[in-house]
Structures are given as structure tokens and as C-alpha cells.
Amino acid sequence: MLHDAARDAFSLKEAAVLSGLAEDKVRREIEHKVIEPPAVPAGAARRLIFREPEILYLALINAVSETVELTRPARMAVYRILCDSAPYQPGGSPTYDAGTIGLRESIGGSPLLPGNDAQREWARSIERAWTTAVNPYLIVDWKRIMDDIAPRMALYRNGRSRVERDDAVLGGEPVFAGTRLAVRHVGGMRLKGEPAARIVEDYPYLTPDDVEFAALFAAANPPVGRPRSAAGTTPK
């Protein structure tokens, strides 16, 4: 069972999909000790969790990678800025200690919600710190990056609440709650180019958001081992 702190966070693969940065590049940032995602208990092991500062950092690296290469010290400075300036939402979790970085995050809400006052203030705070600590001549539109990734993160979090796993249903394959419809089956169709509207016609108990979430889920959660047949289409 995952630690409570992980329920609202993302796995490494999910972080790669949501930020748009290739998984090997995400791993490189960790291996080079540029970013330090918190680790929480996951059964007998520990699991890295990625929250708003990590996703935002990875989205920045993805956005600028083709035009500018930030030095390792500059990348470390950016990550510190993102973590130290992250809004703490009332009712959220206590501060996490990620090495020397104070990670102030909320389980109950996200400062990246589109149009959120916390989002706008966070962007302004990052821009001020960036000018003095990173590069005053390189302009980054932080609000635009936030506006790009926030809807995907919200869609994914909302979609995850509809996913069920039951060993008695498709051998534990993740399905949409109340159905025998595999999430990866729907996501695979969308990733192959099937329009969301047509998928909803075939499965009217789904919404377009369900379909788009399924595509993200399938990309971030590839099947392990022998593929199973994607199953039934009738809600319970």
C-alpha cells in the first residue's frame, strides 16, 4: 500500500508523460542529482513521487531543450526555486524534506489549477527568483508552461479516481469503475488515432475526458508481461 503522500502525486513514468519529457531524460536528471523527488514507503520498498515542482521543472526542460541547454548548476537552481516557492495550500500535507529542499505541497489541492490565484502568484515568484538566481537575460513564460501542463495533470488526477483493479475482473487489469472495460484498451485506441467522439459512441458510458485520460494512462502505464485480451464492454 502506498503512503498517503503518494495518492495525489505521480510516478516517474506518469511525470514523463505529463511533462512531455522523455523518460530517459527524467531519469538522467535524477541520476545527476539535479532533482530530488521525495521517496515514500510503498509496501516493503520506497517509491519516488513527483508533484507540481518536479512536473513543472521537467516541463521547462522539455520546452527549452531544443533552443538552449542550461548548465547543471542552473538547472539545480531552477529546481530549488520551484520547490521553495511552491504555494502551501491550507489543509494540505506537511512540508516534505527532499534533501535540502523544502517541498511545500498540498494533498488537498493543486496550485496549478487553471486560473488559480496561487498559480499566478507562483509564476510571478518564480520569475523574480529566476532573474536573480539563474539568468536575467533568458525570459521564460512560466504561466504559459503552467497553463500547458495544468489541464493534463487535472485530467489525470480526476481520471485516476475512476480506475478500479480487481483480480476477479480481467485478472486485475485496470478498468473504468463499474465496468469491465480496460482503461488501456480505450487509451490504446485513442493513441492509434481513433477520435474521442467515435470511442464515446461505442462506449456511451464514457466521457471525452475519460478517453483522453485513458490515452495518458496507457502511455504512462504500459502492460507488464504477457498482454491480456482487453475485455468486455458492458457496465456492471
Phi and psi in degrees as a GROMACS rama.xvg file:
@    title "Ramachandran Plot"
@    xaxis  label "Phi"
@    yaxis  label "Psi"
@TYPE xy
-77.9582  148.282  LEU-2
-59.3844  148.886  HIS-3
-53.1307  -35.4602  ASP-4
-63.7145  -22.3523  ALA-5
-84.8553  -12.8961  ALA-6
-65.1599  -31.9236  ARG-7
-102.743  1.67884  ASP-8
-100.72  -172.292  ALA-9
-128.754  154.037  PHE-10
-79.0175  173.402  SER-11
-61.0854  -45.9129  LEU-12
-63.7452  -40.1567  LYS-13
-64.2874  -40.8593  GLU-14
-60.7856  -39.6948  ALA-15
-63.3338  -45.4041  ALA-16
-66.5814  -44.2745  VAL-17
-70.1795  -33.5041  LEU-18
-85.927  -20.7291  SER-19
87.0922  -0.481086  GLY-20
-91.1578  135.677  LEU-21
-57.9289  144.292  ALA-22
-58.4223  -39.1354  GLU-23
-64.421  -31.0476  ASP-24
-74.7809  -32.8722  LYS-25
-63.0653  -45.9736  VAL-26
-62.717  -36.0542  ARG-27
-63.6648  -39.8446  ARG-28
-63.4646  -33.1841  GLU-29
-74.2813  -46.7985  ILE-30
-61.4356  -34.7783  GLU-31
-83.1502  3.99329  HIS-32
57.7467  35.7289  LYS-33
-81.1594  -45.6054  VAL-34
-114.851  151.858  ILE-35
-132.828  76.9817  GLU-36
-59.8076  139.903  PRO-37
-60.2096  149.161  PRO-38
-111.871  132.977  ALA-39
-124.92  157.055  VAL-40
-61.825  138.363  PRO-41
-138.432  85.1417  ALA-42
70.0357  -127.808  GLY-43
-84.8869  -9.34445  ALA-44
-108.418  -170.976  ALA-45
-128.514  147.481  ARG-46
-128.131  136.318  ARG-47
-73.6011  138.234  LEU-48
-119.414  142.905  ILE-49
-115.457  124.76  PHE-50
-119.2  -165.916  ARG-51
-51.9749  -48.694  GLU-52
-60.6236  -40.7152  PRO-53
-66.8226  -44.4506  GLU-54
-63.4406  -42.2893  ILE-55
-65.0059  -40.6508  LEU-56
-61.3829  -48.4838  TYR-57
-62.9651  -36.9277  LEU-58
-64.434  -38.0957  ALA-59
-62.3683  -49.0224  LEU-60
-58.5772  -40.7773  ILE-61
-63.8917  -38.9209  ASN-62
-70.6442  -35.3547  ALA-63
-101.384  -6.04633  VAL-64
-59.8813  -29.4708  SER-65
-87.1739  -8.32568  GLU-66
-120.322  -28.3189  THR-67
-149.618  144.813  VAL-68
-114.622  113.644  GLU-69
-78.0417  140.814  LEU-70
-67.0802  162.349  THR-71
-59.8105  -45.5718  ARG-72
-59.5854  -36.7047  PRO-73
-67.3961  -40.0683  ALA-74
-65.929  -40.0632  ARG-75
-63.3992  -39.7714  MET-76
-63.8459  -40.851  ALA-77
-61.1243  -46.112  VAL-78
-62.249  -41.6025  TYR-79
-60.9933  -42.5462  ARG-80
-59.6478  -47.033  ILE-81
-62.2466  -43.0082  LEU-82
-69.9217  -45.8714  CYS-83
-70.1804  -25.0728  ASP-84
-99.7858  -2.45843  SER-85
-61.2001  129.118  ALA-86
-62.6081  139.31  PRO-87
-98.1334  120.946  TYR-88
-92.1768  135.217  GLN-89
-55.4706  139.173  PRO-90
84.012  2.48263  GLY-91
-87.7225  -167.344  GLY-92
-79.681  161.779  SER-93
-65.9417  166.529  PRO-94
-61.1959  134.962  THR-95
-93.7566  145.276  TYR-96
-103.456  103.378  ASP-97
-102.491  84.7209  ALA-98
67.3028  -122.073  GLY-99
-95.0858  6.71077  THR-100
-103.396  123.376  ILE-101
-81.2916  112.181  GLY-102
-100.452  102.201  LEU-103
-97.8295  104.24  ARG-104
-130.516  158.329  GLU-105
-114.45  130.962  SER-106
-74.8873  -31.8528  ILE-107
-82.3843  -12.3181  GLY-108
-165.403  163.652  GLY-109
-116.659  131.485  SER-110
-72.5909  -1.46653  PRO-111
-99.7245  10.6877  LEU-112
-61.0321  132.23  LEU-113
-54.1498  130.891  PRO-114
80.6955  -1.66015  GLY-115
-67.1869  135.784  ASN-116
-59.0848  -36.7756  ASP-117
-62.8235  -35.8044  ALA-118
-63.1463  -46.7548  GLN-119
-63.5546  -41.7338  ARG-120
-67.6906  -38.4273  GLU-121
-61.4699  -45.1887  TRP-122
-59.8296  -43.8997  ALA-123
-64.5502  -39.9212  ARG-124
-64.4403  -41.968  SER-125
-63.3691  -44.1364  ILE-126
-61.0437  -40.3691  GLU-127
-64.055  -45.883  ARG-128
-68.7283  -37.0495  ALA-129
-57.8564  -43.7546  TRP-130
-59.9309  -38.6851  THR-131
-91.1529  -30.8962  THR-132
-103.293  -17.2122  ALA-133
-120.12  -72.8351  VAL-134
-159.203  110.481  ASN-135
-72.5758  -12.8174  PRO-136
-99.2768  -12.7737  TYR-137
-101.479  115.056  LEU-138
-94.4687  127.811  ILE-139
-119.4  129.45  VAL-140
-86.2971  86.1855  ASP-141
-65.0701  -36.1046  TRP-142
-63.39  -38.0983  LYS-143
-65.3258  -40.8554  ARG-144
-63.2184  -43.5505  ILE-145
-61.895  -43.2006  MET-146
-64.1209  -26.3943  ASP-147
-76.4731  -44.5761  ASP-148
-90.5188  -23.7194  ILE-149
-59.0454  -45.8636  ALA-150
-61.9848  -37.11  PRO-151
-65.7916  -40.9112  ARG-152
-65.3774  -42.3002  MET-153
-65.4048  -43.1054  ALA-154
-59.8629  -42.7351  LEU-155
-69.2559  -44.2154  TYR-156
-62.2134  -43.9192  ARG-157
-64.9065  -41.6816  ASN-158
-64.6072  -38.5618  GLY-159
-58.3436  -30.0744  ARG-160
-69.3537  -14.5389  SER-161
-98.6671  1.51867  ARG-162
-92.7452  134.327  VAL-163
-123.923  149.796  GLU-164
-129.952  126.766  ARG-165
-144.781  122.684  ASP-166
-57.1147  -23.0899  ASP-167
-83.2599  -8.36486  ALA-168
-117.728  110.591  VAL-169
54.8033  32.7241  LEU-170
63.7256  26.0021  GLY-171
92.4644  3.294  GLY-172
-60.82  134.974  GLU-173
-59.6175  128.349  PRO-174
-128.286  161.825  VAL-175
-69.6807  136.66  PHE-176
-54.1245  134.063  ALA-177
80.2569  8.64877  GLY-178
-134.394  175.451  THR-179
-111.75  28.5888  ARG-180
-97.9737  116.744  LEU-181
-68.8246  130.952  ALA-182
-61.9324  -40.7571  VAL-183
-68.1982  -28.3109  ARG-184
-64.0971  -46.5745  HIS-185
-65.7309  -44.6712  VAL-186
-62.7505  -38.0071  GLY-187
-62.2533  -40.4801  GLY-188
-62.1026  -43.8101  MET-189
-65.3648  -40.9514  ARG-190
-65.9386  -25.7237  LEU-191
-84.0853  1.19419  LYS-192
104.948  1.69318  GLY-193
-67.5182  127.724  GLU-194
-61.3127  143.223  PRO-195
-59.2927  -38.7791  ALA-196
-62.5215  -37.3993  ALA-197
-70.7695  -37.3202  ARG-198
-64.3194  -40.8626  ILE-199
-64.907  -33.374  VAL-200
-61.663  -39.9593  GLU-201
-73.8047  -32.4866  ASP-202
-127.24  78.8506  TYR-203
-65.8505  -11.9076  PRO-204
-84.237  0.818883  TYR-205
-98.1348  159.139  LEU-206
-110.87  163.824  THR-207
-55.7305  -36.6778  PRO-208
-63.8071  -37.6478  ASP-209
-58.807  -42.4284  ASP-210
-66.0693  -45.5585  VAL-211
-66.4083  -37.9535  GLU-212
-61.4474  -43.8051  PHE-213
-59.5665  -36.33  ALA-214
-64.5044  -43.2078  ALA-215
-64.3843  -42.9337  LEU-216
-62.6175  -43.9408  PHE-217
-64.1193  -38.1138  ALA-218
-68.5305  -35.5036  ALA-219
-89.5639  -13.6927  ALA-220
-133.671  67.2983  ASN-221
-63.9124  147.945  PRO-222
-64.6921  147.196  PRO-223
-108.505  134.322  VAL-224
81.2406  -157.388  GLY-225
-65.7951  128.776  ARG-226
-64.7757  140.169  PRO-227
-94.1546  158.376  ARG-228
-73.1918  134.584  SER-229
-75.9198  136.363  ALA-230
-103.621  -157.231  ALA-231
-50.0208  166.296  GLY-232
-122.903  1.56965  THR-233
-99.6586  125.66  THR-234
-61.0369  151.512  PRO-235
